[in-house]
Amino acid sequence: MQKHDVRTFLLMTVTGFLMGIAAIAPGISGGAIAVIFGLYEPITAAIGTLWKDFRRKLQFLAPLGIGAALGMLLFGRLILFLFSTYTAMTCAVFIGLIAGTLPSVFRSAARDGFRPRYLFATVPCAVAVAWVTTFQGLQYTVSETALPHWLMLVCGGILGLGSVLPGTSASFVLMALGVYGPMLTAVDAFDVPRLLLLGVGFCAVFVSFARLFSWVYKKAHGWMSFAVVGMLLGSVWAVVPVPADGIQAVLMVVLALGAAVLSYLLLRIKE
């Protein structure tokens, strides 16, 4: 493998790693990370036509899948701990990561030109996602109760849907259903049968909807792209934290700025 190929593989694996973390992190989605790195449309297109030029598409998707699996397995409990213990700081980091890449996201969405009418897709999607993800009573806690196997399959499907719909946090949905903690317990305990069912549910839903979204992108790229931008902005609004005092506010700003610079540099490296 050439040096360029190795670097590309590592960068794609890191991107997949971030997607895996985002898939289980409250307030953000793996699809949002794919949008940020300009990979959302290529991923949906590749999966939507997977059997055409299968080898090349497998080379593209494999490092993303490996990274995503590692991100979910290694950071499941850590993500829950950070959000439950340092909620405001963690949210600030996620907001900074997204903010640093917004210019690139907008440029990608407007690659065929911007039309003011696209705002009729952006604004409603942003408002809808911000409203849906502000459920009350969501708890970042881990439950030791094991989920039934069929319910792990459902959880995987919800995670897959959250990844194919950028800006839609599957974790919020799982929390609302009361299964988020038990699902992370299975991940942390490396419960292989349940993890396999989680993966099957994820892949089945992701592949099914990826075909649909690939078709929609081809037919209406501008509308779809700016709808995705709206969902991404709505997810950011949903996790904006309220600082406890002035010191925490300053720390949050510093963390957000640092994360924004980091995401900007990562995107430049990828480009």
N, C-alpha and C positions, 0 to 999 in steps of 0.2 A: 504494500500500500504506500503510495506516494505521500510526501510530507503534507501537501495541500489537502489530500483526502483525509489524512489523520486529523488535521486541524478542523476540517469541516465536520467530521464525525464527532469530535469532542464538543464543538460548539452546538451541534444539534442535540447531543446528549444532555448538555447543560440546559438548553432550552426545554427539552422534555422534562428534565428534573424540576425546573421551575413550574412547568405546567402541572406536574403531578402534585407538587406542594399546593399550588393554587386550587386544584380540584377539590382538596379536602380542607382548605383554609376558609373560615367563615368570611363572607363579604366579597369574595372574588372568585373567578372561575378560570379553569384551564384554557377555555376559549379566549378569555381576555388576554392571557399571556401570548397565545398564538397570534392574536391580532397585533399586539404590541411589537412582536418580532417579524411581522409581515408574513406569517406562515399559515394563517387561518384558511385563506382561499386555496393555496397549494395543497394543504392537508385534505380539505373536503373534496377537492378535485381528484386527488390521488386515490382516496378511499372510494369515491364514487365510481371510478373506472379502474378499480384495482387490478382486474385480470387482463387489462391491456398494458403490455410492456411491464409485466409483473415484477421482473427482476429489478428493474430500475426503480420502481416505486417502493419495492421492499427495502432497497438500499436507502431511500429517503426516509421511510417511516420507521425503520428498525431502531435507529438511535433515539428517536423521539419516544418510542414505546419503552425502550430500556430505561431511559432517563425518567420518564413519568412513573414507571413502576418503582424505581428506586426512591423517587421523591415521596411517593405515598407511603412506602414501607418504612423509610428511615425517619420521616418527619411527622408522622401521624400524631404521636403523643406529644412531640415538641411543639407542634403548631397549637394543639389544644392548650398546652401549658402556657405558651406565650400569650394567647388570646385571653386566657382566664386570669393570668397574673399581671401581664403588662399590656392590657387591652389597648389603651390610647397610643402607647409607643409603637406597638406592632401595626396598628392601623395607619399611623403616620408613615411608617416605612413603606407599606403597600401603596399608599397614596403617592408618595414620592416616586416609587418605581414606575407607576403609571404616568405621572405628570411628565417625567423626563422623556417619554416616548410619544406624547400626544401629537407633536408636530409631524412626526413620521406617519402616525396613524392617519391624520387628516390628509397628508399628501397622497398616501396610498388610496384612500377613499375617493379622492378627487382626481385620480390619474386620467380620467376621461373628461374632466371638466366639472366644475361645480355649478349646480342649478339651485336657485333659492327654494324651489319646490321640494328639494330633498329634505329641507328642514321639517316638512310634514311627516317625515319618517323618523328623523332624529329626535325631535322634541317629545312626541308621544312615547317613544321607546324609553327615553331617559326617565320620564316621569313614571312610567309603569314599573320599571325595574326598581327605581328608588322607593316606590310605594310598597311593592311586593316584598322587598328585602328589609322592611322595617317592622317585622313582626315583634310583638311584645312578649316578654317572658322566655326568650331563648336563653338557654343556659349552656355555658361552655364547661360541661362536666363529663366525666367518664363513668360509665356504668359497667359494673362487672357482669351484668346479665347478658348471656349469650343470645344472639338473635337466631330465630329459626332459619334453616338453610334457604327456604324460599324467600324470606325477607332480605337476606343478603343479596339475592339475585335482583330484587326490586331496588335495593340501595345502589347496586352497580348501574342499573338502568338510569336512575336519577342522576348519578354522577356523570354518566355518559351524556345525558341530555343537557346538563349544566355545562359540559365542556364544548358541546356543539352549538350552544347558544351563548355567545360571549356576553359577559356582564351579568349573567344569571347565576347566582350563587347556589349551587346544589346543596351546600352545607346548611344554608338557612332552611331549605325545604326539609332536609333530614332532621334538623333540630325541631322544626314545627311538628313533625311526625313522631318525635321522641325516640328516634333510632340512631341519632348521630353518635352519641357516646358509646352505645354498645357496638356500633360498627367499628369505631376506632379501637375499641378494646380487642376485637378480633384481629385488626391490623397489627396492633402492638404485640399481641400474643403469637403472631405468625400462625394463625389457625388456617392451615393449608386448604382444607375442604371449603371453608367459608370464603377464603381469599380467591379461590378458583371460581366460585359462583359469583363473587363480586366482579371479577374480571370478565366473565361471560356476559353478565348483564350489561356491563359498561360497553363492551365491544359490540354487542348486538344492537343496542340503541344508537351508539355513536355511528356505526356503519350505516344503519338504516337512514338516519337523519342526514348524514354527510352526503349521501346521494341526492337527497332532496335539496339541500342547500347548495350543492355544486350546480344543480340545474337552475336554481333561482339566480345564482350569481351570473350565469351565462345569459339569462334572459333579461335581468334588470340589475346590472352591477352597481350603478349609482344609488338606486333606492336601497338595495340590500346593504351596501357598504356604509351608508349613512345611518341606516337603522342599527347596524352593529356599533357604530360610533355612539349613538344614543344609549344603547344598552351598557356600553363601557362607562360612559359618563354617569349614568344612573347608579351603577355599582359603586363608583367612587363616592358619590354623594351619600350613599347608604352607610358608608363606614367612616365618615368624617367624625372624629372623636371630639369630645368636649373636655378641655384640660381642667385639671383640678385646681391649679394655681398658676401663677406667672412663671415659676421655674419650670414646671412641666410643659407649659406652652412653648417656652424657648427651646427646651430639649426636643419637643415634637417637631418644631420648625427645622432645627439642625438635622435631625434624623431624616426628615422628608427631603431636605435639600441634598443631603449626602446620597440618599437612595435615588433621587432624580439624576444626579450626576453619574452614578453607577449605571443606571439603566441606559442613559444616553451613550456612555462609553461602550457598553455591551452591544448596543445596537450598531454603533459605528464599526466595532470589530467584526460583527456578523456581515455588515455590508461590504 
